[in-house]
Amino acid sequence: KIGEVADSMGFGVYVVGGFVRDLLLRRKNDDVDIVIEGEGITFAKAFAEMMGARINTYSKFGTSVIIFPDGFKVDVATARMEYYTAPAALPEVETSSIKLDLYRRDFTINTLAIRLSPEGFGTLTDFFNAQRDIKEKRIRILHNLSFVEDPTRVFRAIKFEQRFGFTIGKVTREMIKNAIHLDVFRELGGLRVFNEFRQILEEENPIPAILRIFDLGLMKIIHPGIEKHNDLIDQLDEAKKVLAWHDLMYTDEPIERWVIYFLTLLSQCDREISEEVAKRLMLAPKHKKLITGDRFHARNAYTWLTYSLPATNSDLHRKLSPLRAELLLYIMAVSANEEIKKAISHYMSQLRHISLSIMGRDLKEMGLKPGPLYSRILEETLAAKLDGTLDDRDDELAFAA
Ligand code: ATP
């Protein structure tokens, strides 16, 4: 359908990039990227209208996102026709615009395209030997200035290398060293570094990529104070385990997995370094607060646990309930103390979701005037429930009374 619609408008159309790469690797990928030879936005508008889909457009980049009613998304980019005036008054020459579009990409493995236009439908286009690199499991840049042009590609190279179990090609490796040597990262905007780094931390298993970043001397781009200290690998492994444990609990609560790895990486950095990291990565206020504030509250809770175990359920709840799940998982990851881990996991699996069945309205019905006493009564009733002395709603009402 896409092919026919584009064709009726006189445009060529291809599905490109990660989607095609993953098709060859037989990996699942729901991100469909389309390139239109012509006017991407004009096509996207017409196609979305026809399919009853929504559309967001970014005219500055000639890109759009088509969002189907079931949430499925298709990114549409424009490969502008590029005309070169040939010498000696010959007519202008139109180069293959899809080739130019693909040449701007990061690695050969991302340059494959499948034609969707009726003429040549289904043809695999491979200008840069991508199939060979996929077969030989190699990450390779398209030209030697690639990392100078866009240093974030260094992080992307590591991400793909570790995700697919590929190897960064010899020349590409040299160019990474060269980029580090030339310090091309100095001018790189914090948001872009953060975006790529966060993507790495969101990988299924980010640990090999994190270690590769250290070994290549790239962590200092984020901050020289983030060190590969002796306990780090164990703590990262532990972070992975607690995340797997959390997955098994099947809670509905979504968590940001990258946060746990990020906090674990920073666990030995002081507040000053954390402030600088937040500044370097241009973190949004809530993420800045996580590493410069919340993390230290979590550490206080940890210190409290080291002195107060065994604690009652209600004490555990009082101390741990202000902390979001990511912070609790983080303390579990960096704690070497099994008792503390057990207490936190007990809180997360058993206590965290316990709540009262009575509420302010019930206190009002008892004839109590609304006021600060309400929250104290409810707090104490919850404490009693957590400690196992109240079985049902009647018990709660009796206790509150
Ligand atoms: P992932 O599977 O992690 O989502 P991806 O390659 O499928 O990776 P994106 O990171 O969204 O998806 O990138 C989409 C496409 O855009 C890639 O296939 C790549 O060709 C291109 N691309 C992304 N970032 C860059 C970059 N920094 N430089 C050049 N091309 C890039």
Residues whose N, C-alpha, C, O or C-beta is under 5 A from the ligand:
A	BS01	ATP	G17 G18 R104 R105 D106 N110 D150 R153
